[in-house]
Amino acid sequence: MTHIVYLEEHNKAVYKHLSYTNETKGVIGPLIRKAIEDGLMDRDDTVVVMRGSQQVFEPCNAYIWADYDIKEGSGGLRRVKYKPFEM
C-alpha cells in the first residue's frame, strides 16, 4: 500500500490525523514510527513524501524512514540509527 506524508513549513510532517513537529531533527521518521505503532501503515508499505503538490523524496518503504532519525547540529544534518528510549 502507498501512503503520502506531507511536509508543512520547515519543521512539520502530517499523515492522516497524525502530525509531528520538531525544530532540531527530522520529522518524517518519528511520524512514520507513530503511524506504524498505531497500525495505520506497515513497515513494508511505500511512503511518498510531498510538499504541496511536489514530491520531495523518492518513494521508499516505511521502515527506511522509521529506522533512522535525521538530526541537525552545528556540523549540519546527519542520519542516525533510531534507538528507542528504554527505562
HELIX and SHEET records of a PDB file:
HELIX    1   1 ILE A   28  GLU A   37  1                                  10    
HELIX    2   2 ALA A   62  ALA A   66  1                                   5    
SHEET    1   A 5 LEU A  18  THR A  21  0                                        
SHEET    2   A 5 LYS A  12  TYR A  15 -1                                        
SHEET    3   A 5 THR A   2  GLU A   8 -1                                        
SHEET    4   A 5 THR A  46  ARG A  51  1                                        
SHEET    5   A 5 GLN A  54  GLN A  55 -1                                        
SHEET    1   B 5 LEU A  18  THR A  21  0                                        
SHEET    2   B 5 LYS A  12  TYR A  15 -1                                        
SHEET    3   B 5 THR A   2  GLU A   8 -1                                        
SHEET    4   B 5 THR A  46  ARG A  51  1                                        
SHEET    5   B 5 CYS A  60  ASN A  61 -1                                        
SHEET    1   C 2 TYR A  68  GLY A  73  0                                        
SHEET    2   C 2 GLY A  76  LYS A  81 -1                                        
END                                                                             
